[in-house]
Amino acid sequence: MTIRLPSELIAAGLAPADALADLARVAERYAVAITPEIAALIDRADPQDPIARQFVPDVKELEAAPGERADPIGDDAHSPVDGIVHRYPDRVLLKLVNVCAVYCRFCFRREMVGPGKQMLSPQQLDAALGYIAANPAIWEVILTGGDPLVLSPRRLTDVMRRIAAIDHVKIVRLHTRLPVVSPDKITPALVRALKASGKTTYIALHANHPRELTPAVRAACARLIDAGIAMVSQSVLLRGVNDDAVTLEALVRAFVECRIKPYYLHHADMAPGTAHFRTTIEEGQTLMRALRGRVSGLAQPTYVLDIPGGHGKVPVGPGYIDMCGDAGAVVEDIAGVRHGY
Ligand code: SF4
């Protein structure tokens, strides 16, 4: 059973009994869900366990930090119709559901997701798909949420069929945590539902720590990839979870071993009550430099920041080159030694 209540967190040994009142205050504000697979991964003897830190509520979530905002990446500023975010000309987000199988404590959409939050009505879905059909520049549709894979295979098949009927859309990408947090839900019926005739399907898998990639998770990803679905990774740089080179190295190696191309390492967004997870950008750049020296290009994610306010996502380094006008450039190697070019 998925753990949702403060009393269940305590009964499962994931929090001390005297934390009940604090847990209740956090749970009142932000949704809580921990699947049995994730609960089983948590080391109860380790107060710093990186899996627990991602999913077990913390009273620090009630502390607001300067600059934090309910819509940190500015989705609302780019939403022409309900469920659509059209920030870049050639792609849209289609937010089908506002629920997830788990609720990550650092979630950038934490104000929008949770049980009871609305999903798109049939009329809103018609209007969203109509918007995509009417905009021939849209080459890629990104299903996100919430977690779109919590929908039944029947509903996903319906949406994928309707997208497949739009000629100018070539790529359908789904952002999900489900293969990590509930690998058994990646059933043959679900895998079939994700294939849209004539389109290429990508799955962006959200995982942040190498321990999340258990044998069952790896098998679930293999079911998707063996069916012809390409996979990339998305991770968030999180203090106390993966903000060290050894953990990041193990994470990206695990992705590549699973045939998942490391894609993005997100700098943690300015979501409310998440300051205890955020590193500095300088720390992130130092980690990326360390990664460059440790693993091949195949295993390198791009370190990105979503500029608060809806101004889009950009790589935030580190940079290896200083341009010197007519005098050429100075390039730094992975050991930090600078060379003229
Ligand atoms: S699965 Fe994604 S959308 Fe859902 S809580 Fe985690 S980060 Fe947020």
Residues whose N, C-alpha, C, O or C-beta is under 5 A from the ligand:
A	BS01	SF4	C100 V102 Y103 C104 C107 F108 G145 G146 R177
